[in-house]
């Protein structure tokens, strides 16, 4: 009974935050550009100028959104109903990953038979599926076999499975519940905890580390929904944020060869796979700056480009899945025609972004009749 009273029952769904849709859309475009291994367009995304990229922001925003959804449903219908809804989302995401896995494998094997790129299947991690399917299939189902581009959705599945227990701990112990994900993250940094990658692949995003970012997002989302105080804006925080961004730029400049390469310690602190402490700080600083400096619904967000990005962001999962196939195709074209890569990039990358936008608008168009049908049924 105490658990049912921990969250007020009079919660209301907050108005849609336009910033989140626009940001998710921009991050989808950034992920597409990054996955395509572009040279020219890469300089237009924030991954070129710092040590975190769109992956961190997506994990954080997903935790924020799902934490809010769970808390709202928990207040209205109880913990069991909210947990059931979350498990349904986990199931759909898991099945989405398997469908993408099968289709991507089919594409890679077909391309290997059609184009003169020897070793394509081996180099992209798909050889085990062809050589030993009896072991590769169970490893795929267990999310431990992760060939090229098959690494991010399993992370979300793992993080979503942690969400209900974490929010239950928040109900019982308040903010002290953060000690659990922080402790797991610290143990990962100290002892190198990581699930095993199978079939010659490795786990790109260590879920024992990345769960902290997701659950921090869930904590913020729950806190905002329950009427918690706004994020602090103390001048010292802006100074600290600036320092973190400067360090991130310095490390990235070393990666680009503009200055001396960062030390091994700095590389460890900025490591992506284990979400090193410096990388984590960089991602959190960027998110905080956007949250405190960008208004929820500024006039510029209703311009053409932001509206396109917002539509992409509203369908981010499906757009992301399509983007995996498109970006791999673009990177393949660069390999096949290296001498023409610069003009191929100028053509294929904008075309890919337009396809992603068109797909998002098509999904939005399909969703509108469904809303009308529901409204009509309710009215009758």
N, C-alpha and C positions, 0 to 999 in steps of 0.2 A: 504494500500500500504506500509506503514511503516513496518508492520509486515513482509511482504515478503522480505524486504531489510535488516532485522535485522541479517539474517544468510547468509553468502556468498554462491553463487550458484556454485562455482568451487570446492566444497569439493570432496575429493576422499575417497573411502572406504580404511581404513588403512589395512595393512597386518595383518593376523590372529595372535593373541597373544597366543603363545603356552602355556604360563603360565596359562592363564585362563582355557583352556581345561583341563590341568593336574590338576589344583586346583579343578575344578568342579568335575572331576572324583574322586579325593581323598575324596572330601567332600561327594560324594554319598556313597563311601565305609564307611566313618565315620558315616553317618546317618544310614546306614544299621546296623552297629555294635551297635550304640546307641539305635536304636529302638528295637533291639533284646534283650536288657538288658543283655548283656554279662558281664562276670567278668574278664576273662583273656585278651581278645582282647581289652577291653575298655581302658586298660592302654596304648595302642598304638595310641590313638587319642587325639587331643589337648584339648578336653572337659574335660579330666581327670586332666589336669594341669592348668586350668584357668577357668575364670567365663563366657567366651563366648564360643560358639561352632560353628558348621558348619551352623546352621540356620542363624546366623547374616551374615556370609560371603556370603551365597547364596543370601540373600536379597540384600546385597550391590552390588554383581557382576551382579545380574539381573537388578538392576537399572542402573548400568554402561552400560551394553550391550544395553538395550532398549533405554536409553537416547541417545546413539550413533546412533542407528538405526533410531530413530525418527528424530534426527537432520539431518542425511544424507538424509533421504527421504524428509524431509521438505525443504532442500536446492534444491533438484532436482525437486520435483513435487508440492511443496506448502504445506501449513499447513493443508488444508482440506484433501489432499491425505494422508499425514502422520497420521493424526488423524483417518482416515478411516482404514488404515493398522493396527493401534494400536487397534482399536475397534474389528477388525477381530481376532487379537491375544487374546484379552480379551474373546471374544466369545468362541474361541477354548479351552482356559484354563478353562472357566466356564463349558463347556460341558464335558471336561476331568474330572473335579472334580465330576460331577454328575455320570458319568460312573463308576469312581472308587468307589464312595459312594455306588452305587447299588451293584456292584460286591463284595465289602467288606462286606456289610450287608448280602448278600447271603451266603458268606463264614462263617461269624460268626454264623448265625442261623443254618447252616448245621452242623458246628462243635459242637454247643450246643446239637444237637440231637444225636451226634455220640460219644462224649467223656464224661468221668465221671468228669466234672467240673461244679458243680451246681453254678448258679449265674453268669455264664460267660457273658451272654447277658446284665444282669443288671450292672455288674461291668465295662463293657466296654462302657456303655452309649447308647446301642442300644435298650433298653427296650421300650422307648417311641415310637419308630417306629412301634413296634408290638402292643403296647397297644392303641395308639391313632394316627393312620396313617393320619387321616384327618387334624390334626394339624401339625404332624411331617413333612409331605411332603412339605407344604408351607414354614415351617421354614427351611427345607433343601434348597429349591429353593432360599430363602433369605439369605442363608449362615450363619444362626444363630444357627443351630443345628449341633453340631460338636462332634460326638462320637470319640472314639479312632482313632488317626492318620488322622482324617478328618479336621485338623485345619490349615495346612500350605497353601494349595492352595487357600482357601478363602482370606488369607492375600495378596497373590500376585494379585488376582483379584482386591481387593480394591486399592492396591498401583498403579497398572497399570491404573486404572481409574483416578488417580490423576496426572498421568504423563503429559498428554497434557496440562492441565491448568497450571501446574507448569512451563513447558518449555515456554508456552506463557508468563507467568510472567517474566521469565528470559529474553525473547526477549524485553519486555517493560521496565523492571526496573533493568536489570543486576543482580548482585549478591545480591542486596537488596531483591530479591524474596525469598532468603533463610529464611528470617524472617518469612514467612508464615509457612513452615513446622516446623521450630524451635519453633515458638509460639504455634503451636498445640501440639508439644511434651511437652513443658513446662507446658501448661495447663493440659495435661494428668498427668504429675508427681505431680502437685500441687492439682488438683481437682479430680483426679481419673476417668477421662473420660474413658468410655469403653462401647461398645455395649453389649446388654444383650445376654447371652447364654441361649438357650431354651432347654426344654426337660431334665432338670437335668444335662446338660453339661455346660461348661463355655468356654469362648473365651480364648484359650491358648496364642495367640499372639495378644495383644491389637493393632489393626490397627492404632489407633490414635497416638500411640507411635512409632511403627515400620515403619510407613511411612517415618520418618525422615531418617532412614538408607537407604531406597530405593531411596529417592529423593536426598540424598547426593551422592549416586552412580551415579544417572542420571546427576547430576551437574558435577561430575568429568568426566564422559564419554563425555558430550557435550563440556566441557572445553578442553579436550584432542583433540577432533576432530577438534575444531576451532583453534588449534595451541597454546593453552595456555602454559605458562611456566611449566617446569617439577615440580614435587612435591619437596618441600624444603628438604634439608639434613643437617640442622644445628645441631652441636653437642648437643645443648641444647634439641633438639627434641629427640635425641637418649637417653639422660639421662631421659627425661620425660617418654618415651616409656618403658624404663627399669623399672622405678618406678611403672608404671601401671601394668606391667607384674608381678612384685614381689608382689604387693598387691593382684593381682588375684590369684597367687599361694598360698599366705597366706590364703585367704578366702577358697580356694579349700582344702587346708590341714585341715582346720577346719571342712569342710564337710566330709572328710575322717576319722575324728576322731584322726588325728595325733597330733593336738594341740587343744587348747580351741576353742569352736565353735564361729563363728563371732557374733558380737552384732546384735541386731534387726535392728539398723540403717544401718549397713553394708549389711545385707541381703536385705534390701529395696533398697539400692543403686545398688545391684547386681541382682535384681529381673529380671527374664527372661520374664515373661508375660508382664510387663510394660516397658521392656527394660530400666532398671534403669541406671542412668548416669554413674556409674562405669562400668557396663556391656557394655554400648555403647562405652565408652572410650577404653575398652579392645579390643573390636572388631575392632575399627578404628585403634588402634595401630598395631594390627596384620596385617591388610590389608596394612597399610603404610609401615611396615617393609618389607613385601614381595615385594611391588611395588618398593621400593628403593634399596633393596639388591639383589633381584633375577633378572637376566637378562631376556629379553623377549624370547630369543631363545638360551639357553645354550646347549652345546653338550650332557649333560646328559639327557636332555629332549627327546632325540631320542633313548634312550635305550628301552628295552622290556617293563619293568614295566611302565615307564612314557607314552609310546605309548598306552598301554592298558588303563591307566587312562585317557589319552586324548580322546580316542574313547568313553569311558564311559561319559566323560564330554560333548562331542559333542551331546550326546543324553540324556542329564541329566533329562529332564522332564519324558520321558518314562521309563528310568531306575529307577527314583525315585518312580514312580507308582508301578512298579514291585517289587521294594525293600520293599514297605509297606507290601505287601502280604507275601513276603519271611521272613521278619524280624518278623512279627506277628506269622508266623508258627514256627520259631525257638524259640521264647519266649514261645510259647505254649508247645513245646517239653520240655523245661526246667521245666515248671510247672507240666507236666505229669510225668516226670521222674527226680525228684529233686536229687535223690541219684546218678544219672549218668550224671548230668548236665555238669561236667567238661570235660568228654570225648565227650559228645554230642556237646559241644561248639567247641572242636578241630576239629570235623568232619563237623558240619553243617555250621559254619560261613565261613570257606574257600570254602565250596561247594556253599554257597549262593553268595559269591563274584564272583566265577567262572561263575555262572549262569548269574549274572548281566553283566559280561564282555562279555559272549557269546551272550547275548541278544543285547548288544550295537553293537557288530561286525555284527550281523545279520541285524540290522537296517542300519548299514553303508553299508553293501553289497547290501541291497535293494535300497539304495539311489544312488549307482553308476550307475546302468542301467538307472535310471531316468535321471541322468545328461547327459549320453551319448545320450539318446533319444532326449533330449532338444537340445543338440549340433548338432545332425544330422538334426533335423528339421530346426534349424537356418541356417545351411550350405546349405540346399537345397532351 
